[in-house]
Amino acid sequence: MKEISYDMLLPNCRVVTQKVGGSGTVIYSEKNEDTGGYSTYVLTNCHVVIGNIEVKKKWSSLLKHDVKMDFLTSADVHFFKWQYQSRAVGVTAIDSDIVAYDPDHDLALLKLRDIDQVPFAAKLYPKGKENQLRLGVPVIAIGAAMGEPPVITTGRLSQFAREIDNREFWLSTAPTIFGNSGGAVYLEETEELIGVPAINAVSLAFTPDPITHLSFFIPITRVYEFLDEQMFRFIYDSNFTEKGEADSRESERRNEEFKIAQKEVLGGEDDEE
């Protein structure tokens, strides 16, 4: 195994929420031409931040009835200060907003409120190249296991296309445990992010305890699906811009509101009790 480089270590952070904690990975930190500052985005699991998401009904003056809305509480993101490139000697806590989440993908995206650039972001494995990956290649998992500073484990890519709850997962032998959720799985050779740790393997036949030496993770293919569906494509594709994607999301939201309003005018379905 080669020495762990800063390119994999520094993007890792700890995510602290109202109920649980987990890990996150910086995947974008670039100049925002509209604000003059920098926009930094952290990828994590949805279940890590779900305690900061509350869905409740609120009166809509546009639709003239109650609608379900999500109310999002900020999450703390802890970045670690390192000495000798190996020793964590402290943390810097930065507030972040939940800007996208999907319970089905179990992914969420946080945007730091700090407008200073974070000089390190994980390299994403290229979109559409996943068929070039092979079983047995060395991988590295990094995350704030048990709430600790980043814990590094190694293993091998062991399985593709494992379906769990109708979603694809990949399997590695890099051990992970509670707190690794939302962290990173890297391809050792290229130091590119190939997935996000999500769940430990569990032997249903013998014990309900997690099998920590076998870890399922959300593959990079689903990360791209999430970014596409949530309209954050600028993170990996320079053909899109941050403002353009924000405008697209707002347009989509207004279109959905208009459809709901039309149903109301035409005597659509009654609200749920």
Secondary structure as GFF3:
##gff-version 3
##sequence-region A 1 273
A	DSSP	alpha_helix	6	9	.	.	.	ID=ss1
A	DSSP	beta_strand	12	16	.	.	.	ID=ss2
A	DSSP	beta_strand	21	31	.	.	.	ID=ss3
A	DSSP	beta_strand	38	44	.	.	.	ID=ss4
A	DSSP	alpha_helix	46	49	.	.	.	ID=ss5
A	DSSP	three_ten_helix	50	52	.	.	.	ID=ss6
A	DSSP	beta_strand	53	60	.	.	.	ID=ss7
A	DSSP	beta_strand	65	72	.	.	.	ID=ss8
A	DSSP	beta_strand	75	83	.	.	.	ID=ss9
A	DSSP	beta_strand	87	102	.	.	.	ID=ss10
A	DSSP	beta_strand	107	112	.	.	.	ID=ss11
A	DSSP	beta_strand	123	124	.	.	.	ID=ss12
A	DSSP	three_ten_helix	130	132	.	.	.	ID=ss13
A	DSSP	beta_strand	138	143	.	.	.	ID=ss14
A	DSSP	three_ten_helix	145	147	.	.	.	ID=ss15
A	DSSP	beta_strand	151	164	.	.	.	ID=ss16
A	DSSP	beta_strand	167	172	.	.	.	ID=ss17
A	DSSP	beta_strand	184	187	.	.	.	ID=ss18
A	DSSP	beta_strand	192	202	.	.	.	ID=ss19
A	DSSP	beta_strand	210	219	.	.	.	ID=ss20
A	DSSP	alpha_helix	220	229	.	.	.	ID=ss21
A	DSSP	three_ten_helix	233	235	.	.	.	ID=ss22
A	DSSP	alpha_helix	242	265	.	.	.	ID=ss23
###
